[in-house]
Amino acid sequence: MGEHAVLELLGVPVKEVRAVLAKLVRDGLAIATGGQWFAAAAVEKLRADVLAHFAKAEVLTIAQFKDLSGLGRKQAIPLLELFDREGTSLRKGDDRWARTARQGLKGERAKQKNR
């Protein structure tokens, strides 16, 4: 949920909302990414779902992640970027690759350089 949505929902000053959200992040109950906040437990479940997807297929498209998560693009992209940063996935173009596929991707790049 974005900061402005929280402000509209609660009707409290910006400073208070930011303080509460920062505390939730510090306490490990929320994750802030891309200007949005997500429940940490929900992100953990999505991470597990992504890893389960990668157990079956090496590639995850944005559309597949949106279907998997039930989120819109505005929420999906920051989460995918978070998973990329933490090593759950590896971005190549618009797709995400299984972390185990990294060695294969690096190997392909090395082969292309040597040609």
PDB file as gemmi writes it, atoms N, CA and C in Angstrom:
CRYST1    1.000    1.000    1.000  90.00  90.00  90.00 P 1                      
ATOM      1  N   MET A   1       0.847  -1.165   0.000  1.00  0.00           N  
ATOM      2  CA  MET A   1       0.000   0.000   0.000  1.00  0.00           C  
ATOM      3  C   MET A   1       0.896   1.232   0.000  1.00  0.00           C  
ATOM      4  N   GLY A   2       0.558   2.200  -0.788  1.00  0.00           N  
ATOM      5  CA  GLY A   2       1.335   3.424  -0.866  1.00  0.00           C  
ATOM      6  C   GLY A   2       1.036   4.361   0.294  1.00  0.00           C  
ATOM      7  N   GLU A   3       1.972   5.259   0.520  1.00  0.00           N  
ATOM      8  CA  GLU A   3       1.849   6.213   1.627  1.00  0.00           C  
ATOM      9  C   GLU A   3       0.574   7.048   1.517  1.00  0.00           C  
ATOM     10  N   HIS A   4       0.256   7.507   0.314  1.00  0.00           N  
ATOM     11  CA  HIS A   4      -0.928   8.340   0.133  1.00  0.00           C  
ATOM     12  C   HIS A   4      -2.211   7.564   0.419  1.00  0.00           C  
ATOM     13  N   ALA A   5      -2.236   6.303   0.074  1.00  0.00           N  
ATOM     14  CA  ALA A   5      -3.406   5.476   0.363  1.00  0.00           C  
ATOM     15  C   ALA A   5      -3.592   5.329   1.871  1.00  0.00           C  
ATOM     16  N   VAL A   6      -2.487   5.155   2.586  1.00  0.00           N  
ATOM     17  CA  VAL A   6      -2.561   5.048   4.042  1.00  0.00           C  
ATOM     18  C   VAL A   6      -3.055   6.362   4.632  1.00  0.00           C  
ATOM     19  N   LEU A   7      -2.544   7.477   4.122  1.00  0.00           N  
ATOM     20  CA  LEU A   7      -2.969   8.796   4.608  1.00  0.00           C  
ATOM     21  C   LEU A   7      -4.469   8.996   4.424  1.00  0.00           C  
ATOM     22  N   GLU A   8      -4.977   8.641   3.252  1.00  0.00           N  
ATOM     23  CA  GLU A   8      -6.405   8.796   2.974  1.00  0.00           C  
ATOM     24  C   GLU A   8      -7.238   7.887   3.866  1.00  0.00           C  
ATOM     25  N   LEU A   9      -6.768   6.681   4.059  1.00  0.00           N  
ATOM     26  CA  LEU A   9      -7.503   5.701   4.859  1.00  0.00           C  
ATOM     27  C   LEU A   9      -7.582   6.115   6.328  1.00  0.00           C  
ATOM     28  N   LEU A  10      -6.477   6.579   6.883  1.00  0.00           N  
ATOM     29  CA  LEU A  10      -6.421   6.891   8.309  1.00  0.00           C  
ATOM     30  C   LEU A  10      -6.755   8.336   8.640  1.00  0.00           C  
ATOM     31  N   GLY A  11      -6.487   9.241   7.720  1.00  0.00           N  
ATOM     32  CA  GLY A  11      -6.761  10.643   7.966  1.00  0.00           C  
ATOM     33  C   GLY A  11      -5.917  11.250   9.077  1.00  0.00           C  
ATOM     34  N   VAL A  12      -4.678  10.793   9.212  1.00  0.00           N  
ATOM     35  CA  VAL A  12      -3.768  11.345  10.229  1.00  0.00           C  
ATOM     36  C   VAL A  12      -2.610  12.055   9.530  1.00  0.00           C  
ATOM     37  N   PRO A  13      -1.863  12.878  10.261  1.00  0.00           N  
ATOM     38  CA  PRO A  13      -0.753  13.609   9.640  1.00  0.00           C  
ATOM     39  C   PRO A  13       0.315  12.687   9.032  1.00  0.00           C  
ATOM     40  N   VAL A  14       0.929  13.187   7.956  1.00  0.00           N  
ATOM     41  CA  VAL A  14       1.961  12.444   7.226  1.00  0.00           C  
ATOM     42  C   VAL A  14       3.069  11.959   8.165  1.00  0.00           C  
ATOM     43  N   LYS A  15       3.507  12.838   9.042  1.00  0.00           N  
ATOM     44  CA  LYS A  15       4.609  12.512   9.948  1.00  0.00           C  
ATOM     45  C   LYS A  15       4.278  11.288  10.808  1.00  0.00           C  
ATOM     46  N   GLU A  16       3.048  11.204  11.283  1.00  0.00           N  
ATOM     47  CA  GLU A  16       2.633  10.063  12.110  1.00  0.00           C  
ATOM     48  C   GLU A  16       2.599   8.776  11.298  1.00  0.00           C  
ATOM     49  N   VAL A  17       2.071   8.859  10.085  1.00  0.00           N  
ATOM     50  CA  VAL A  17       2.007   7.676   9.223  1.00  0.00           C  
ATOM     51  C   VAL A  17       3.405   7.163   8.930  1.00  0.00           C  
ATOM     52  N   ARG A  18       4.307   8.063   8.584  1.00  0.00           N  
ATOM     53  CA  ARG A  18       5.683   7.656   8.280  1.00  0.00           C  
ATOM     54  C   ARG A  18       6.360   7.037   9.497  1.00  0.00           C  
ATOM     55  N   ALA A  19       6.103   7.582  10.674  1.00  0.00           N  
ATOM     56  CA  ALA A  19       6.698   7.045  11.903  1.00  0.00           C  
ATOM     57  C   ALA A  19       6.194   5.629  12.179  1.00  0.00           C  
ATOM     58  N   VAL A  20       4.910   5.420  12.010  1.00  0.00           N  
ATOM     59  CA  VAL A  20       4.332   4.086  12.242  1.00  0.00           C  
ATOM     60  C   VAL A  20       4.870   3.082  11.216  1.00  0.00           C  
ATOM     61  N   LEU A  21       4.907   3.489   9.954  1.00  0.00           N  
ATOM     62  CA  LEU A  21       5.416   2.587   8.909  1.00  0.00           C  
ATOM     63  C   LEU A  21       6.890   2.258   9.148  1.00  0.00           C  
ATOM     64  N   ALA A  22       7.679   3.241   9.547  1.00  0.00           N  
ATOM     65  CA  ALA A  22       9.100   2.997   9.831  1.00  0.00           C  
ATOM     66  C   ALA A  22       9.251   2.021  10.994  1.00  0.00           C  
ATOM     67  N   LYS A  23       8.398   2.151  12.000  1.00  0.00           N  
ATOM     68  CA  LYS A  23       8.456   1.222  13.150  1.00  0.00           C  
ATOM     69  C   LYS A  23       8.097  -0.192  12.711  1.00  0.00           C  
ATOM     70  N   LEU A  24       7.083  -0.318  11.876  1.00  0.00           N  
ATOM     71  CA  LEU A  24       6.706  -1.644  11.379  1.00  0.00           C  
ATOM     72  C   LEU A  24       7.857  -2.288  10.600  1.00  0.00           C  
ATOM     73  N   VAL A  25       8.564  -1.488   9.824  1.00  0.00           N  
ATOM     74  CA  VAL A  25       9.724  -2.003   9.076  1.00  0.00           C  
ATOM     75  C   VAL A  25      10.817  -2.422  10.050  1.00  0.00           C  
ATOM     76  N   ARG A  26      11.128  -1.574  11.028  1.00  0.00           N  
ATOM     77  CA  ARG A  26      12.171  -1.905  12.023  1.00  0.00           C  
ATOM     78  C   ARG A  26      11.830  -3.168  12.799  1.00  0.00           C  
ATOM     79  N   ASP A  27      10.555  -3.352  13.089  1.00  0.00           N  
ATOM     80  CA  ASP A  27      10.121  -4.523  13.850  1.00  0.00           C  
ATOM     81  C   ASP A  27       9.998  -5.778  12.987  1.00  0.00           C  
ATOM     82  N   GLY A  28      10.242  -5.636  11.678  1.00  0.00           N  
ATOM     83  CA  GLY A  28      10.188  -6.792  10.785  1.00  0.00           C  
ATOM     84  C   GLY A  28       8.778  -7.189  10.384  1.00  0.00           C  
ATOM     85  N   LEU A  29       7.810  -6.338  10.636  1.00  0.00           N  
ATOM     86  CA  LEU A  29       6.423  -6.655  10.297  1.00  0.00           C  
ATOM     87  C   LEU A  29       6.026  -6.149   8.918  1.00  0.00           C  
ATOM     88  N   ALA A  30       6.800  -5.214   8.391  1.00  0.00           N  
ATOM     89  CA  ALA A  30       6.518  -4.655   7.070  1.00  0.00           C  
ATOM     90  C   ALA A  30       7.817  -4.525   6.294  1.00  0.00           C  
ATOM     91  N   ILE A  31       7.673  -4.488   4.979  1.00  0.00           N  
ATOM     92  CA  ILE A  31       8.811  -4.294   4.082  1.00  0.00           C  
ATOM     93  C   ILE A  31       8.479  -3.110   3.187  1.00  0.00           C  
ATOM     94  N   ALA A  32       9.397  -2.158   3.127  1.00  0.00           N  
ATOM     95  CA  ALA A  32       9.223  -0.984   2.273  1.00  0.00           C  
ATOM     96  C   ALA A  32      10.058  -1.177   1.020  1.00  0.00           C  
ATOM     97  N   THR A  33       9.420  -1.020  -0.116  1.00  0.00           N  
ATOM     98  CA  THR A  33      10.135  -1.098  -1.391  1.00  0.00           C  
ATOM     99  C   THR A  33       9.334  -0.357  -2.446  1.00  0.00           C  
ATOM    100  N   GLY A  34      10.029   0.400  -3.271  1.00  0.00           N  
ATOM    101  CA  GLY A  34       9.369   1.112  -4.354  1.00  0.00           C  
ATOM    102  C   GLY A  34       8.326   2.113  -3.890  1.00  0.00           C  
ATOM    103  N   GLY A  35       8.531   2.712  -2.721  1.00  0.00           N  
ATOM    104  CA  GLY A  35       7.571   3.686  -2.214  1.00  0.00           C  
ATOM    105  C   GLY A  35       6.286   3.070  -1.700  1.00  0.00           C  
ATOM    106  N   GLN A  36       6.310   1.769  -1.459  1.00  0.00           N  
ATOM    107  CA  GLN A  36       5.140   1.058  -0.958  1.00  0.00           C  
ATOM    108  C   GLN A  36       5.531   0.196   0.220  1.00  0.00           C  
ATOM    109  N   TRP A  37       4.531  -0.167   1.010  1.00  0.00           N  
ATOM    110  CA  TRP A  37       4.772  -1.021   2.174  1.00  0.00           C  
ATOM    111  C   TRP A  37       3.946  -2.274   2.022  1.00  0.00           C  
ATOM    112  N   PHE A  38       4.579  -3.392   2.367  1.00  0.00           N  
ATOM    113  CA  PHE A  38       3.929  -4.694   2.277  1.00  0.00           C  
ATOM    114  C   PHE A  38       4.103  -5.419   3.597  1.00  0.00           C  
ATOM    115  N   ALA A  39       3.121  -6.217   3.970  1.00  0.00           N  
ATOM    116  CA  ALA A  39       3.253  -7.047   5.162  1.00  0.00           C  
ATOM    117  C   ALA A  39       4.386  -8.039   4.925  1.00  0.00           C  
ATOM    118  N   ALA A  40       5.293  -8.148   5.888  1.00  0.00           N  
ATOM    119  CA  ALA A  40       6.451  -9.036   5.743  1.00  0.00           C  
ATOM    120  C   ALA A  40       6.015 -10.481   5.518  1.00  0.00           C  
ATOM    121  N   ALA A  41       4.978 -10.914   6.205  1.00  0.00           N  
ATOM    122  CA  ALA A  41       4.498 -12.297   6.039  1.00  0.00           C  
ATOM    123  C   ALA A  41       3.997 -12.539   4.618  1.00  0.00           C  
ATOM    124  N   ALA A  42       3.339 -11.547   4.029  1.00  0.00           N  
ATOM    125  CA  ALA A  42       2.852 -11.677   2.650  1.00  0.00           C  
ATOM    126  C   ALA A  42       4.019 -11.758   1.665  1.00  0.00           C  
ATOM    127  N   VAL A  43       5.067 -10.969   1.919  1.00  0.00           N  
ATOM    128  CA  VAL A  43       6.248 -11.002   1.053  1.00  0.00           C  
ATOM    129  C   VAL A  43       6.944 -12.356   1.171  1.00  0.00           C  
ATOM    130  N   GLU A  44       7.028 -12.879   2.382  1.00  0.00           N  
ATOM    131  CA  GLU A  44       7.634 -14.210   2.587  1.00  0.00           C  
ATOM    132  C   GLU A  44       6.861 -15.277   1.818  1.00  0.00           C  
ATOM    133  N   LYS A  45       5.532 -15.200   1.859  1.00  0.00           N  
ATOM    134  CA  LYS A  45       4.727 -16.176   1.124  1.00  0.00           C  
ATOM    135  C   LYS A  45       4.956 -16.038  -0.381  1.00  0.00           C  
ATOM    136  N   LEU A  46       5.002 -14.796  -0.865  1.00  0.00           N  
ATOM    137  CA  LEU A  46       5.258 -14.591  -2.293  1.00  0.00           C  
ATOM    138  C   LEU A  46       6.637 -15.099  -2.694  1.00  0.00           C  
ATOM    139  N   ARG A  47       7.629 -14.875  -1.827  1.00  0.00           N  
ATOM    140  CA  ARG A  47       8.977 -15.385  -2.100  1.00  0.00           C  
ATOM    141  C   ARG A  47       8.946 -16.915  -2.222  1.00  0.00           C  
ATOM    142  N   ALA A  48       8.229 -17.564  -1.309  1.00  0.00           N  
ATOM    143  CA  ALA A  48       8.102 -19.025  -1.363  1.00  0.00           C  
ATOM    144  C   ALA A  48       7.379 -19.457  -2.637  1.00  0.00           C  
ATOM    145  N   ASP A  49       6.350 -18.711  -3.035  1.00  0.00           N  
ATOM    146  CA  ASP A  49       5.627 -19.016  -4.275  1.00  0.00           C  
ATOM    147  C   ASP A  49       6.528 -18.870  -5.498  1.00  0.00           C  
ATOM    148  N   VAL A  50       7.364 -17.831  -5.497  1.00  0.00           N  
ATOM    149  CA  VAL A  50       8.310 -17.627  -6.603  1.00  0.00           C  
ATOM    150  C   VAL A  50       9.309 -18.784  -6.658  1.00  0.00           C  
ATOM    151  N   LEU A  51       9.835 -19.165  -5.511  1.00  0.00           N  
ATOM    152  CA  LEU A  51      10.779 -20.288  -5.475  1.00  0.00           C  
ATOM    153  C   LEU A  51      10.112 -21.585  -5.928  1.00  0.00           C  
ATOM    154  N   ALA A  52       8.854 -21.784  -5.553  1.00  0.00           N  
ATOM    155  CA  ALA A  52       8.119 -22.974  -6.012  1.00  0.00           C  
ATOM    156  C   ALA A  52       7.937 -22.931  -7.526  1.00  0.00           C  
ATOM    157  N   HIS A  53       7.676 -21.748  -8.069  1.00  0.00           N  
ATOM    158  CA  HIS A  53       7.569 -21.600  -9.525  1.00  0.00           C  
ATOM    159  C   HIS A  53       8.894 -21.976 -10.187  1.00  0.00           C  
ATOM    160  N   PHE A  54       9.989 -21.485  -9.604  1.00  0.00           N  
ATOM    161  CA  PHE A  54      11.307 -21.770 -10.166  1.00  0.00           C  
ATOM    162  C   PHE A  54      11.683 -23.246 -10.055  1.00  0.00           C  
ATOM    163  N   ALA A  55      11.070 -23.957  -9.145  1.00  0.00           N  
ATOM    164  CA  ALA A  55      11.317 -25.402  -9.051  1.00  0.00           C  
ATOM    165  C   ALA A  55      10.752 -26.125 -10.279  1.00  0.00           C  
ATOM    166  N   LYS A  56       9.769 -25.494 -10.921  1.00  0.00           N  
ATOM    167  CA  LYS A  56       9.125 -26.088 -12.095  1.00  0.00           C  
ATOM    168  C   LYS A  56       9.614 -25.478 -13.409  1.00  0.00           C  
ATOM    169  N   ALA A  57      10.007 -24.195 -13.361  1.00  0.00           N  
ATOM    170  CA  ALA A  57      10.401 -23.483 -14.578  1.00  0.00           C  
ATOM    171  C   ALA A  57      11.502 -22.485 -14.234  1.00  0.00           C  
ATOM    172  N   GLU A  58      12.414 -22.264 -15.170  1.00  0.00           N  
ATOM    173  CA  GLU A  58      13.530 -21.342 -14.913  1.00  0.00           C  
ATOM    174  C   GLU A  58      13.137 -19.885 -15.054  1.00  0.00           C  
ATOM    175  N   VAL A  59      12.082 -19.599 -15.807  1.00  0.00           N  
ATOM    176  CA  VAL A  59      11.725 -18.215 -16.117  1.00  0.00           C  
ATOM    177  C   VAL A  59      10.374 -17.856 -15.491  1.00  0.00           C  
ATOM    178  N   LEU A  60      10.290 -16.623 -14.976  1.00  0.00           N  
ATOM    179  CA  LEU A  60       9.051 -16.071 -14.442  1.00  0.00           C  
ATOM    180  C   LEU A  60       8.808 -14.739 -15.134  1.00  0.00           C  
ATOM    181  N   THR A  61       7.705 -14.620 -15.848  1.00  0.00           N  
ATOM    182  CA  THR A  61       7.369 -13.362 -16.511  1.00  0.00           C  
ATOM    183  C   THR A  61       6.609 -12.469 -15.533  1.00  0.00           C  
ATOM    184  N   ILE A  62       6.514 -11.187 -15.864  1.00  0.00           N  
ATOM    185  CA  ILE A  62       5.748 -10.260 -15.034  1.00  0.00           C  
ATOM    186  C   ILE A  62       4.290 -10.715 -14.975  1.00  0.00           C  
ATOM    187  N   ALA A  63       3.743 -11.125 -16.109  1.00  0.00           N  
ATOM    188  CA  ALA A  63       2.350 -11.587 -16.147  1.00  0.00           C  
ATOM    189  C   ALA A  63       2.151 -12.802 -15.241  1.00  0.00           C  
ATOM    190  N   GLN A  64       3.108 -13.728 -15.258  1.00  0.00           N  
ATOM    191  CA  GLN A  64       3.009 -14.900 -14.389  1.00  0.00           C  
ATOM    192  C   GLN A  64       3.056 -14.500 -12.919  1.00  0.00           C  
ATOM    193  N   PHE A  65       3.930 -13.541 -12.583  1.00  0.00           N  
ATOM    194  CA  PHE A  65       4.017 -13.091 -11.204  1.00  0.00           C  
ATOM    195  C   PHE A  65       2.727 -12.398 -10.777  1.00  0.00           C  
ATOM    196  N   LYS A  66       2.159 -11.594 -11.663  1.00  0.00           N  
ATOM    197  CA  LYS A  66       0.895 -10.938 -11.347  1.00  0.00           C  
ATOM    198  C   LYS A  66      -0.197 -11.968 -11.099  1.00  0.00           C  
ATOM    199  N   ASP A  67      -0.253 -13.009 -11.918  1.00  0.00           N  
ATOM    200  CA  ASP A  67      -1.231 -14.078 -11.715  1.00  0.00           C  
ATOM    201  C   ASP A  67      -0.972 -14.819 -10.406  1.00  0.00           C  
ATOM    202  N   LEU A  68       0.289 -15.111 -10.147  1.00  0.00           N  
ATOM    203  CA  LEU A  68       0.700 -15.837  -8.948  1.00  0.00           C  
ATOM    204  C   LEU A  68       0.361 -15.054  -7.682  1.00  0.00           C  
ATOM    205  N   SER A  69       0.582 -13.739  -7.732  1.00  0.00           N  
ATOM    206  CA  SER A  69       0.424 -12.905  -6.544  1.00  0.00           C  
ATOM    207  C   SER A  69      -0.956 -12.276  -6.408  1.00  0.00           C  
ATOM    208  N   GLY A  70      -1.654 -12.103  -7.529  1.00  0.00           N  
ATOM    209  CA  GLY A  70      -2.924 -11.395  -7.505  1.00  0.00           C  
ATOM    210  C   GLY A  70      -2.748  -9.888  -7.427  1.00  0.00           C  
ATOM    211  N   LEU A  71      -1.526  -9.410  -7.626  1.00  0.00           N  
ATOM    212  CA  LEU A  71      -1.222  -7.981  -7.545  1.00  0.00           C  
ATOM    213  C   LEU A  71      -1.252  -7.338  -8.921  1.00  0.00           C  
ATOM    214  N   GLY A  72      -1.417  -6.034  -8.926  1.00  0.00           N  
ATOM    215  CA  GLY A  72      -1.307  -5.268 -10.153  1.00  0.00           C  
ATOM    216  C   GLY A  72       0.150  -4.950 -10.432  1.00  0.00           C  
ATOM    217  N   ARG A  73       0.398  -4.391 -11.593  1.00  0.00           N  
ATOM    218  CA  ARG A  73       1.767  -4.079 -12.009  1.00  0.00           C  
ATOM    219  C   ARG A  73       2.451  -3.108 -11.038  1.00  0.00           C  
ATOM    220  N   LYS A  74       1.692  -2.137 -10.524  1.00  0.00           N  
ATOM    221  CA  LYS A  74       2.258  -1.129  -9.624  1.00  0.00           C  
ATOM    222  C   LYS A  74       2.842  -1.756  -8.355  1.00  0.00           C  
ATOM    223  N   GLN A  75       2.244  -2.830  -7.879  1.00  0.00           N  
ATOM    224  CA  GLN A  75       2.768  -3.528  -6.709  1.00  0.00           C  
ATOM    225  C   GLN A  75       3.740  -4.643  -7.094  1.00  0.00           C  
ATOM    226  N   ALA A  76       3.519  -5.263  -8.231  1.00  0.00           N  
ATOM    227  CA  ALA A  76       4.326  -6.413  -8.630  1.00  0.00           C  
ATOM    228  C   ALA A  76       5.779  -6.028  -8.946  1.00  0.00           C  
ATOM    229  N   ILE A  77       5.968  -4.938  -9.686  1.00  0.00           N  
ATOM    230  CA  ILE A  77       7.317  -4.560 -10.111  1.00  0.00           C  
ATOM    231  C   ILE A  77       8.239  -4.283  -8.924  1.00  0.00           C  
ATOM    232  N   PRO A  78       7.834  -3.489  -7.924  1.00  0.00           N  
ATOM    233  CA  PRO A  78       8.734  -3.281  -6.779  1.00  0.00           C  
ATOM    234  C   PRO A  78       9.088  -4.574  -6.047  1.00  0.00           C  
ATOM    235  N   LEU A  79       8.139  -5.495  -5.970  1.00  0.00           N  
ATOM    236  CA  LEU A  79       8.437  -6.771  -5.304  1.00  0.00           C  
ATOM    237  C   LEU A  79       9.404  -7.607  -6.132  1.00  0.00           C  
ATOM    238  N   LEU A  80       9.212  -7.638  -7.439  1.00  0.00           N  
ATOM    239  CA  LEU A  80      10.156  -8.362  -8.300  1.00  0.00           C  
ATOM    240  C   LEU A  80      11.556  -7.759  -8.186  1.00  0.00           C  
ATOM    241  N   GLU A  81      11.644  -6.435  -8.140  1.00  0.00           N  
ATOM    242  CA  GLU A  81      12.944  -5.779  -7.994  1.00  0.00           C  
ATOM    243  C   GLU A  81      13.568  -6.105  -6.632  1.00  0.00           C  
ATOM    244  N   LEU A  82      12.752  -6.204  -5.600  1.00  0.00           N  
ATOM    245  CA  LEU A  82      13.244  -6.617  -4.278  1.00  0.00           C  
ATOM    246  C   LEU A  82      13.817  -8.032  -4.355  1.00  0.00           C  
ATOM    247  N   PHE A  83      13.080  -8.944  -4.976  1.00  0.00           N  
ATOM    248  CA  PHE A  83      13.559 -10.323  -5.104  1.00  0.00           C  
ATOM    249  C   PHE A  83      14.841 -10.394  -5.929  1.00  0.00           C  
ATOM    250  N   ASP A  84      14.974  -9.528  -6.926  1.00  0.00           N  
ATOM    251  CA  ASP A  84      16.218  -9.466  -7.704  1.00  0.00           C  
ATOM    252  C   ASP A  84      17.381  -9.024  -6.815  1.00  0.00           C  
ATOM    253  N   ARG A  85      17.164  -7.956  -6.037  1.00  0.00           N  
ATOM    254  CA  ARG A  85      18.230  -7.419  -5.170  1.00  0.00           C  
ATOM    255  C   ARG A  85      18.690  -8.427  -4.128  1.00  0.00           C  
ATOM    256  N   GLU A  86      17.762  -9.188  -3.601  1.00  0.00           N  
ATOM    257  CA  GLU A  86      18.144 -10.127  -2.546  1.00  0.00           C  
ATOM    258  C   GLU A  86      18.592 -11.481  -3.086  1.00  0.00           C  
ATOM    259  N   GLY A  87      18.551 -11.666  -4.391  1.00  0.00           N  
ATOM    260  CA  GLY A  87      19.084 -12.892  -4.980  1.00  0.00           C  
ATOM    261  C   GLY A  87      18.084 -14.008  -5.170  1.00  0.00           C  
ATOM    262  N   THR A  88      16.816 -13.751  -4.919  1.00  0.00           N  
ATOM    263  CA  THR A  88      15.794 -14.773  -5.151  1.00  0.00           C  
ATOM    264  C   THR A  88      15.637 -15.020  -6.643  1.00  0.00           C  
ATOM    265  N   SER A  89      15.760 -13.946  -7.421  1.00  0.00           N  
ATOM    266  CA  SER A  89      15.630 -14.038  -8.873  1.00  0.00           C  
ATOM    267  C   SER A  89      16.713 -13.198  -9.521  1.00  0.00           C  
ATOM    268  N   LEU A  90      16.851 -13.394 -10.806  1.00  0.00           N  
ATOM    269  CA  LEU A  90      17.818 -12.642 -11.600  1.00  0.00           C  
ATOM    270  C   LEU A  90      17.080 -12.060 -12.798  1.00  0.00           C  
ATOM    271  N   ARG A  91      17.102 -10.745 -12.935  1.00  0.00           N  
ATOM    272  CA  ARG A  91      16.394 -10.112 -14.030  1.00  0.00           C  
ATOM    273  C   ARG A  91      17.204 -10.199 -15.313  1.00  0.00           C  
ATOM    274  N   LYS A  92      16.512 -10.575 -16.371  1.00  0.00           N  
ATOM    275  CA  LYS A  92      17.087 -10.560 -17.718  1.00  0.00           C  
ATOM    276  C   LYS A  92      15.993 -10.040 -18.637  1.00  0.00           C  
ATOM    277  N   GLY A  93      16.147  -8.783 -19.071  1.00  0.00           N  
ATOM    278  CA  GLY A  93      15.069  -8.131 -19.821  1.00  0.00           C  
ATOM    279  C   GLY A  93      13.905  -7.892 -18.878  1.00  0.00           C  
ATOM    280  N   ASP A  94      12.718  -8.268 -19.288  1.00  0.00           N  
ATOM    281  CA  ASP A  94      11.541  -8.123 -18.436  1.00  0.00           C  
ATOM    282  C   ASP A  94      11.271  -9.376 -17.611  1.00  0.00           C  
ATOM    283  N   ASP A  95      11.983 -10.446 -17.889  1.00  0.00           N  
ATOM    284  CA  ASP A  95      11.751 -11.716 -17.207  1.00  0.00           C  
ATOM    285  C   ASP A  95      12.675 -11.894 -16.016  1.00  0.00           C  
ATOM    286  N   ARG A  96      12.259 -12.782 -15.131  1.00  0.00           N  
ATOM    287  CA  ARG A  96      13.104 -13.176 -13.999  1.00  0.00           C  
ATOM    288  C   ARG A  96      13.486 -14.631 -14.197  1.00  0.00           C  
ATOM    289  N   TRP A  97      14.726 -14.926 -13.868  1.00  0.00           N  
ATOM    290  CA  TRP A  97      15.249 -16.271 -14.011  1.00  0.00           C  
ATOM    291  C   TRP A  97      15.501 -16.855 -12.635  1.00  0.00           C  
ATOM    292  N   ALA A  98      15.418 -18.162 -12.558  1.00  0.00           N  
ATOM    293  CA  ALA A  98      15.708 -18.853 -11.310  1.00  0.00           C  
ATOM    294  C   ALA A  98      17.139 -18.562 -10.900  1.00  0.00           C  
ATOM    295  N   ARG A  99      17.354 -18.402  -9.641  1.00  0.00           N  
ATOM    296  CA  ARG A  99      18.699 -18.113  -9.134  1.00  0.00           C  
ATOM    297  C   ARG A  99      19.683 -19.191  -9.567  1.00  0.00           C  
ATOM    298  N   THR A 100      19.254 -20.424  -9.611  1.00  0.00           N  
ATOM    299  CA  THR A 100      20.123 -21.527 -10.024  1.00  0.00           C  
ATOM    300  C   THR A 100      20.512 -21.414 -11.489  1.00  0.00           C  
ATOM    301  N   ALA A 101      19.755 -20.628 -12.254  1.00  0.00           N  
ATOM    302  CA  ALA A 101      20.071 -20.453 -13.675  1.00  0.00           C  
ATOM    303  C   ALA A 101      21.168 -19.422 -13.879  1.00  0.00           C  
ATOM    304  N   ARG A 102      21.596 -18.753 -12.805  1.00  0.00           N  
ATOM    305  CA  ARG A 102      22.628 -17.715 -12.921  1.00  0.00           C  
ATOM    306  C   ARG A 102      23.890 -18.225 -13.591  1.00  0.00           C  
ATOM    307  N   GLN A 103      24.351 -19.383 -13.149  1.00  0.00           N  
ATOM    308  CA  GLN A 103      25.584 -19.909 -13.698  1.00  0.00           C  
ATOM    309  C   GLN A 103      25.431 -20.128 -15.207  1.00  0.00           C  
ATOM    310  N   GLY A 104      24.261 -20.609 -15.624  1.00  0.00           N  
ATOM    311  CA  GLY A 104      24.018 -20.810 -17.044  1.00  0.00           C  
ATOM    312  C   GLY A 104      24.027 -19.502 -17.806  1.00  0.00           C  
ATOM    313  N   LEU A 105      23.440 -18.465 -17.224  1.00  0.00           N  
ATOM    314  CA  LEU A 105      23.422 -17.160 -17.884  1.00  0.00           C  
ATOM    315  C   LEU A 105      24.822 -16.586 -17.968  1.00  0.00           C  
ATOM    316  N   LYS A 106      25.603 -16.705 -16.901  1.00  0.00           N  
ATOM    317  CA  LYS A 106      26.973 -16.200 -16.921  1.00  0.00           C  
ATOM    318  C   LYS A 106      27.797 -16.968 -17.939  1.00  0.00           C  
ATOM    319  N   GLY A 107      27.568 -18.271 -17.996  1.00  0.00           N  
ATOM    320  CA  GLY A 107      28.292 -19.098 -18.958  1.00  0.00           C  
ATOM    321  C   GLY A 107      27.974 -18.700 -20.387  1.00  0.00           C  
ATOM    322  N   GLU A 108      26.704 -18.388 -20.647  1.00  0.00           N  
ATOM    323  CA  GLU A 108      26.304 -17.951 -21.983  1.00  0.00           C  
ATOM    324  C   GLU A 108      26.967 -16.622 -22.330  1.00  0.00           C  
ATOM    325  N   ARG A 109      27.032 -15.713 -21.374  1.00  0.00           N  
ATOM    326  CA  ARG A 109      27.676 -14.423 -21.626  1.00  0.00           C  
ATOM    327  C   ARG A 109      29.160 -14.619 -21.933  1.00  0.00           C  
ATOM    328  N   ALA A 110      29.804 -15.489 -21.187  1.00  0.00           N  
ATOM    329  CA  ALA A 110      31.224 -15.754 -21.413  1.00  0.00           C  
ATOM    330  C   ALA A 110      31.448 -16.350 -22.799  1.00  0.00           C  
ATOM    331  N   LYS A 111      30.558 -17.272 -23.203  1.00  0.00           N  
ATOM    332  CA  LYS A 111      30.678 -17.880 -24.518  1.00  0.00           C  
ATOM    333  C   LYS A 111      30.528 -16.818 -25.623  1.00  0.00           C  
ATOM    334  N   GLN A 112      29.560 -15.905 -25.419  1.00  0.00           N  
ATOM    335  CA  GLN A 112      29.348 -14.854 -26.419  1.00  0.00           C  
ATOM    336  C   GLN A 112      30.534 -13.918 -26.516  1.00  0.00           C  
ATOM    337  N   LYS A 113      31.192 -13.623 -25.408  1.00  0.00           N  
ATOM    338  CA  LYS A 113      32.365 -12.747 -25.419  1.00  0.00           C  
ATOM    339  C   LYS A 113      33.529 -13.390 -26.151  1.00  0.00           C  
ATOM    340  N   ASN A 114      33.639 -14.713 -26.027  1.00  0.00           N  
ATOM    341  CA  ASN A 114      34.769 -15.423 -26.612  1.00  0.00           C  
ATOM    342  C   ASN A 114      34.591 -15.652 -28.124  1.00  0.00           C  
ATOM    343  N   ARG A 115      33.435 -15.372 -28.644  1.00  0.00           N  
ATOM    344  CA  ARG A 115      33.178 -15.589 -30.076  1.00  0.00           C  
ATOM    345  C   ARG A 115      33.739 -14.499 -30.913  1.00  0.00           C  
TER     346      ARG A 115                                                      
END                                                                             
